[in-house]
Amino acid sequence: MVEVSTADVAKAGLLKSMVEVVDLNMDNESRVLAVVEQMGLLDHAVELNTLTLRPRALYVTEESNSHKGQPRPVVVWTVLTKEGGIAPTAIAVATNTKELPKEAERVTDLSQLKPSHRHIIFNKKFQEGWDDPEAYLAYFDGETKSATRIKQIIGRIIRQPAATHFAGAPELNTAYVFVSSPDAKFDAIVERSEEHTSELQSRQYL
């Protein structure tokens, strides 16, 4: 057995070389739309570099159903389609939510994901045993306090597409993690996540 550092693996092009953790201190709707905006920037970079990538975004909800109001997976789906302009056919919902909007596509297994599913809403179903090189963005719904959860999801979005470093397109060598965390905990979360990345930077939006 040979130990290889994460940084060396990233330099070889197997992993994204940067993980950007963004603390979005704003309402839930605006946070979801921030992910859509970042997706648009990635799509633009793909187009400029004439690549065939189809970046994906993951939306992590804590619960499938709710005792009050709409379940969070439904809320996220609604914001994506009604406010973000995302087609329902581009969204997969992998939660045990009892009632979904009529146009929502539910998936219960990884094999049911289609290339057209570029936005995936899930909770614990896909946390382990799956990573997708084209998954670039991870959004944590609600308040995030656990560095462990973040590290688990970083593992889902850290692989580099085609094991290729894209020179001149740093955004395509970066994984993006969107959280909403108490200020007192954010620095600790970032520090505990660093050991699983080659390079990590953080941003806070107030």
C-alpha positions as semicolon CSV with decimal commas, in nm:
position;residue;x (nm);y (nm);z (nm)
1;M;0,000;0,000;0,000
2;V;0,135;0,340;-0,101
3;E;0,008;0,663;0,050
4;V;-0,052;0,943;-0,202
5;S;-0,141;1,295;-0,095
6;T;-0,463;1,456;-0,213
7;A;-0,262;1,743;-0,364
8;D;-0,061;1,501;-0,580
9;V;-0,378;1,330;-0,701
10;A;-0,523;1,669;-0,795
11;K;-0,203;1,768;-0,978
12;A;-0,234;1,448;-1,182
13;G;-0,576;1,570;-1,297
14;L;-0,785;1,308;-1,120
15;L;-0,945;1,553;-0,876
16;K;-1,068;1,908;-0,899
17;S;-0,782;2,125;-0,776
18;M;-0,994;2,369;-0,573
19;V;-1,295;2,345;-0,346
20;E;-1,476;2,673;-0,285
21;V;-1,700;2,684;0,021
22;V;-1,951;2,968;-0,002
23;D;-2,143;3,078;0,308
24;L;-2,470;3,231;0,188
25;N;-2,628;3,428;0,469
26;M;-2,952;3,499;0,282
27;D;-3,300;3,352;0,244
28;N;-3,342;3,000;0,108
29;E;-3,480;3,110;-0,228
30;S;-3,186;3,341;-0,296
31;R;-2,941;3,065;-0,201
32;V;-3,092;2,823;-0,451
33;L;-3,078;3,092;-0,719
34;A;-2,710;3,152;-0,636
35;V;-2,645;2,790;-0,733
36;V;-2,831;2,841;-1,061
37;E;-2,622;3,152;-1,129
38;Q;-2,297;2,962;-1,067
39;M;-2,420;2,684;-1,295
40;G;-2,470;2,945;-1,567
41;L;-2,109;3,060;-1,526
42;L;-1,988;2,701;-1,558
43;D;-2,197;2,648;-1,870
44;H;-2,048;2,965;-2,017
45;A;-1,694;2,839;-1,945
46;V;-1,781;2,506;-2,109
47;E;-1,905;2,688;-2,418
48;L;-1,600;2,913;-2,438
49;N;-1,370;2,614;-2,422
50;T;-1,581;2,411;-2,668
51;L;-1,616;2,120;-2,426
52;T;-1,888;1,858;-2,398
53;L;-1,923;1,881;-2,020
54;R;-2,266;1,902;-1,860
55;P;-2,204;2,030;-1,503
56;R;-2,443;1,901;-1,239
57;A;-2,568;2,052;-0,915
58;L;-2,663;1,855;-0,602
59;Y;-2,921;1,989;-0,354
60;V;-2,898;1,823;-0,012
61;T;-3,214;1,839;0,199
62;E;-3,226;1,715;0,557
63;E;-3,579;1,573;0,544
64;S;-3,807;1,432;0,276
65;N;-4,133;1,548;0,432
66;S;-4,250;1,823;0,663
67;H;-4,513;1,862;0,932
68;K;-4,549;2,231;0,847
69;G;-4,573;2,377;0,501
70;Q;-4,430;2,223;0,187
71;P;-4,149;1,964;0,212
72;R;-3,809;2,116;0,142
73;P;-3,746;1,902;-0,171
74;V;-4,068;2,048;-0,317
75;V;-3,964;2,401;-0,220
76;V;-3,624;2,362;-0,385
77;W;-3,786;2,211;-0,697
78;T;-4,032;2,498;-0,715
79;V;-3,763;2,765;-0,685
80;L;-3,555;2,597;-0,955
81;T;-3,846;2,576;-1,199
82;K;-4,043;2,891;-1,121
83;E;-3,765;3,134;-1,032
84;G;-3,452;2,975;-1,178
85;G;-3,594;2,889;-1,518
86;I;-3,485;2,525;-1,495
87;A;-3,693;2,279;-1,697
88;P;-3,859;2,004;-1,486
89;T;-3,698;1,743;-1,712
90;A;-3,356;1,867;-1,598
91;I;-3,433;1,791;-1,231
92;A;-3,431;1,455;-1,054
93;V;-3,582;1,418;-0,706
94;A;-3,429;1,132;-0,506
95;T;-3,612;1,165;-0,176
96;N;-3,899;0,982;-0,005
97;T;-4,124;1,286;-0,030
98;K;-4,483;1,160;-0,034
99;E;-4,626;1,411;-0,280
100;L;-4,425;1,582;-0,553
101;P;-4,541;1,833;-0,815
102;K;-4,702;1,666;-1,116
103;E;-4,408;1,748;-1,347
104;A;-4,137;1,639;-1,101
105;E;-3,930;1,334;-1,192
106;R;-3,868;1,097;-0,902
107;V;-3,573;0,857;-0,910
108;T;-3,516;0,578;-0,660
109;D;-3,188;0,440;-0,791
110;L;-2,867;0,572;-0,944
111;S;-2,939;0,379;-1,262
112;Q;-3,245;0,599;-1,319
113;L;-3,043;0,918;-1,353
114;K;-3,042;1,050;-1,709
115;P;-2,786;1,277;-1,879
116;S;-3,059;1,542;-1,884
117;H;-3,079;1,539;-1,502
118;R;-2,844;1,826;-1,423
119;H;-3,005;1,924;-1,091
120;I;-3,044;1,643;-0,835
121;I;-3,239;1,692;-0,512
122;F;-3,166;1,426;-0,249
123;N;-3,101;1,369;0,120
124;K;-2,924;1,051;0,231
125;K;-2,997;0,833;-0,071
126;F;-2,692;0,929;-0,280
127;Q;-2,455;1,038;-0,004
128;E;-2,240;0,727;-0,027
129;G;-2,131;0,500;-0,307
130;W;-2,171;0,755;-0,584
131;D;-1,953;1,025;-0,729
132;D;-1,996;1,196;-1,062
133;P;-1,710;1,383;-1,235
134;E;-1,964;1,623;-1,384
135;A;-2,110;1,711;-1,042
136;Y;-1,963;2,053;-0,966
137;L;-2,197;2,217;-0,718
138;A;-2,340;2,107;-0,383
139;Y;-2,606;2,307;-0,201
140;F;-2,698;2,238;0,163
141;D;-3,058;2,331;0,235
142;G;-3,113;2,490;0,574
143;E;-2,850;2,568;0,835
144;T;-2,528;2,369;0,813
145;K;-2,339;2,287;1,132
146;S;-2,162;1,962;1,048
147;A;-1,822;1,954;0,881
148;T;-1,863;1,576;0,849
149;R;-2,168;1,614;0,626
150;I;-1,984;1,866;0,410
151;K;-1,685;1,634;0,371
152;Q;-1,916;1,352;0,264
153;I;-2,069;1,565;-0,008
154;I;-1,731;1,702;-0,118
155;G;-1,648;1,340;-0,192
156;R;-1,941;1,332;-0,437
157;I;-1,821;1,633;-0,640
158;I;-1,441;1,618;-0,620
159;R;-1,360;1,398;-0,922
160;Q;-1,233;1,582;-1,229
161;P;-1,410;1,516;-1,559
162;A;-1,205;1,302;-1,799
163;A;-0,918;1,324;-1,546
164;T;-0,817;1,641;-1,730
165;H;-0,706;1,977;-1,590
166;F;-0,865;2,253;-1,797
167;A;-0,594;2,514;-1,853
168;G;-0,729;2,866;-1,872
169;A;-1,063;2,770;-1,715
170;P;-1,010;2,765;-1,336
171;E;-1,384;2,747;-1,269
172;L;-1,392;2,408;-1,441
173;N;-1,121;2,280;-1,205
174;T;-1,321;2,388;-0,898
175;A;-1,594;2,223;-0,689
176;Y;-1,844;2,458;-0,526
177;V;-2,013;2,399;-0,190
178;F;-2,294;2,633;-0,083
179;V;-2,384;2,642;0,285
180;S;-2,561;2,861;0,536
181;S;-2,373;2,840;0,862
182;P;-2,359;3,037;1,189
183;D;-2,057;3,268;1,166
184;A;-1,904;3,113;1,477
185;K;-1,904;2,770;1,312
186;F;-1,815;2,857;0,955
187;D;-1,438;2,890;1,006
188;A;-1,427;2,560;1,194
189;I;-1,623;2,386;0,919
190;V;-1,381;2,516;0,656
191;E;-1,077;2,412;0,860
192;R;-1,210;2,058;0,915
193;S;-1,289;2,024;0,545
194;E;-0,939;2,121;0,430
195;E;-0,784;1,781;0,497
196;H;-0,997;1,632;0,216
197;T;-0,901;1,890;-0,047
198;S;-0,588;1,993;-0,233
199;E;-0,677;2,359;-0,196
200;L;-0,976;2,523;-0,034
201;Q;-1,102;2,878;-0,026
202;S;-1,410;3,027;0,138
203;R;-1,645;3,313;0,075
204;Q;-1,915;3,460;0,295
205;Y;-2,214;3,654;0,164
206;L;-2,398;3,862;0,419
